[in-house]
Amino acid sequence: MRLIMKILLNNENIVLDDGLTIKELIKHIQLCNQYYAVEVNEQIVPKSLHASFLLKEGDKVEIVTAIGGG
């Protein structure tokens, strides 16, 4: 049986596999080649921790991507 969890991602409820890391979430939503910042429960998570930071049920995740201009 597969375990799932619900999180709030950029103010939208989503269902994911339980035990997903931030890095796996980034891959899942296809942001791998973009510049971005991640905040979990109002705390910025450094990119160096994305591979080991486990998301859990009810987490509030905000991902902000950089937009180039000129």
Sequence and secondary structure as in RCSB ss.txt:
>XXXX:A:sequence
MRLIMKILLNNENIVLDDGLTIKELIKHIQLCNQYYAVEVNEQIVPKSLHASFLLKEGDKVEIVTAIGGG
>XXXX:A:secstr
   EEEEEETTEEEEEETT BHHHHHHHTT TTS EEEEETTEE  GGGTTT B  TT EEEEEE     
